[in-house]
Amino acid sequence: MKLTKKNISNLIFVIILLLFFIPNTRGMMQIFLTRIFSFSPSLVDVEERAQVASYDWKLHGVNTESMNFNIAEGKVVILNYWATWCPPCIAEMPSLQKLYNDYKGKVVFVFLTEDDDPELNKFMSDKSYNYPIYRSLSKEHPKPFVHKPIPGTYLIDKKGNIVIHKIGAADWNTEKVRNTLDELISE
């Protein structure tokens, strides 16, 4: 059989398809493809921006000190709902870690999960991530935050307006997001 471009692309397609059916490689393939097709999140139109109803929200710090979310009032906030078993969450984490590395003193980062400590500790150690992880201590999350589906990420300005609300994976380490953060910080 002669290897033409069509035959090669068909072969690659079949191999990728097969990798999705092998349990040990399925998650890896989902993460890989999600990273390829993740783009910078869009801004919410100014007239459609929801506002944080209440900052009174107790959060248990898993790898950091516990806090009440009210310390974030008047500050720029990135709030991310995620889990260690979620391929789209895992796909976007490197970009969020890079943002955290560069903006941790200027932006309040809240990474919320319901995962158990053994999985979290292993995940964080294996990936060399050091962002702050929290669990909600209350069943109700302040409106308009929605904790499912995951990943779900909010960028909140100093006035409590939700500037970005992205459900699903995104590339957060983009010039667009960084410029938006810089603008919000300087307000």
VOGU-3710 file (C-alpha; in Angstrom, 3 decimals, decimal comma):
1> mkltkknisn> 0,000/0,000/0,000  1,324/3,366/-1,038  1,400/5,972/1,715  -0,368/9,057/0,429  -1,307/12,118/2,419  -4,861/10,815/2,620  -3,715/7,392/3,900  -1,423/8,999/6,483  -4,150/11,328/7,762  -6,618/8,407/7,929
11> lifviilllf> -4,067/6,350/9,862  -3,475/9,201/12,329  -7,238/9,619/12,769  -7,676/5,884/13,472  -4,807/5,899/15,991  -6,290/8,912/17,825  -9,700/7,277/17,796  -8,270/4,052/19,220  -6,473/5,967/21,958  -9,854/7,243/23,143
21> fipntrgmmq> -11,036/3,670/23,692  -8,047/2,633/25,781  -8,904/3,634/29,364  -5,345/4,606/30,335  -4,959/7,011/27,417  -8,474/8,454/27,177  -7,924/11,172/29,775  -4,537/12,087/28,358  -6,047/12,439/24,872  -8,938/14,545/26,176
31> ifltrifsfs> -6,499/16,864/27,936  -4,266/17,115/24,856  -7,141/17,886/22,477  -8,766/20,294/24,929  -5,531/22,292/25,170  -5,317/22,470/21,386  -8,889/23,752/21,072  -8,958/26,051/24,122  -8,987/29,728/23,343  -8,922/32,931/25,328
41> pslvdveera> -12,252/33,487/27,111  -14,580/36,257/25,966  -15,524/39,292/27,995  -19,131/39,626/29,090  -20,761/42,672/27,449  -20,851/45,557/29,931  -24,664/45,789/29,936  -24,972/42,032/30,585  -22,529/41,760/33,486  -23,920/40,170/36,610
51> qvasydwklh> -22,758/41,375/39,984  -21,647/39,400/43,014  -24,639/39,432/45,368  -22,704/38,786/48,567  -19,098/38,334/49,559  -20,041/36,625/52,816  -18,826/33,116/52,049  -16,690/30,950/54,303  -13,986/28,966/52,508  -11,826/26,211/53,986
61> gvntesmnfn> -8,213/26,476/52,844  -6,848/23,106/51,761  -3,254/24,159/51,101  -3,599/27,694/52,429  -5,344/29,478/55,277  -9,120/29,409/55,444  -10,844/32,674/54,675  -14,090/34,497/54,289  -14,557/35,576/50,683  -15,361/39,067/51,960
71> iaegkvviln> -11,615/39,791/51,983  -11,900/39,792/48,165  -14,456/42,614/48,136  -13,031/45,645/46,338  -10,337/43,533/44,657  -9,907/41,824/41,297  -10,740/38,128/41,686  -10,283/34,975/39,637  -12,594/32,254/40,937  -12,237/28,790/39,398
81> ywatwcppci> -14,327/25,678/40,070  -12,389/22,527/39,192  -11,595/18,896/40,050  -8,585/16,607/39,701  -10,625/14,032/37,737  -11,892/16,564/35,154  -9,882/16,525/31,869  -10,956/20,051/30,787  -9,984/21,340/34,248  -6,585/19,693/33,990
91> aempslqkly> -6,147/21,069/30,470  -6,556/24,692/31,579  -4,543/24,463/34,814  -1,101/25,255/33,331  -2,420/28,565/31,970  -4,067/29,404/35,305  -0,859/28,523/37,178  1,094/30,936/34,943  -1,417/33,701/35,675  -1,229/32,903/39,376
101> ndykgkvvfv> 2,584/33,083/39,282  2,488/36,558/37,718  -0,556/38,092/39,433  -0,736/36,475/42,881  0,025/39,709/44,715  -2,384/41,800/42,635  -5,376/39,477/42,157  -7,252/37,270/44,637  -7,187/33,697/43,316  -9,773/31,221/44,585
111> fltedddpel> -9,580/27,665/43,246  -12,599/25,733/44,536  -12,921/21,966/44,540  -14,815/19,185/46,274  -11,983/16,655/45,877  -10,536/14,775/48,837  -7,130/15,668/50,242  -5,180/12,561/49,131  -6,094/13,129/45,458  -5,501/16,860/45,723
121> nkfmsdksyn> -2,116/16,508/47,388  -0,937/13,969/44,817  -2,244/16,061/41,912  -0,611/19,256/43,170  2,665/17,507/43,866  2,759/15,631/40,545  2,007/18,788/38,530  4,102/21,170/40,691  1,127/23,539/41,123  1,037/25,890/44,094
131> ypiyrslske> -2,139/27,938/43,679  -4,483/28,248/46,701  -7,208/25,604/46,924  -10,417/26,028/48,890  -13,603/24,155/49,683  -16,862/25,930/50,323  -18,063/25,540/53,912  -21,621/26,414/52,938  -23,986/24,563/50,628  -25,114/27,777/49,010
141> hpkpfvhkpi> -22,593/29,701/46,951  -23,128/33,452/46,544  -25,196/34,394/43,522  -24,517/34,359/40,614  -21,749/31,757/41,079  -22,619/28,343/39,669  -20,335/25,511/40,703  -21,449/22,991/38,076  -20,549/22,199/35,338  -16,800/22,359/35,777
151> pgtylidkkg> -14,519/23,946/34,951  -16,230/27,229/35,561  -14,226/30,405/35,947  -15,152/33,966/36,862  -13,103/37,129/36,546  -14,553/39,761/38,880  -13,661/43,448/38,906  -13,231/45,622/42,002  -16,900/46,637/41,928  -18,090/43,014/41,954
161> nivihkigaa> -19,002/42,879/38,258  -18,370/39,596/36,467  -16,183/40,586/33,541  -15,617/37,012/32,315  -17,692/33,912/33,005  -16,333/30,882/31,205  -17,725/27,380/31,478  -15,356/24,809/30,015  -11,644/24,955/29,433  -9,948/28,126/28,242
171> dwntekvrnt> -6,452/29,421/27,698  -6,149/31,933/30,515  -2,546/32,863/29,856  -3,225/35,077/26,847  -2,419/38,674/26,059  -6,161/39,450/26,037  -6,676/38,118/29,589  -3,492/39,741/30,857  -4,451/43,113/29,345  -7,907/42,808/30,926
181> ldelise> -6,359/41,998/34,317  -3,939/44,933/34,030  -6,829/47,296/33,208  -8,957/46,010/36,101  -6,068/46,250/38,561  -5,316/49,859/37,553  -8,965/51,020/38,001
//
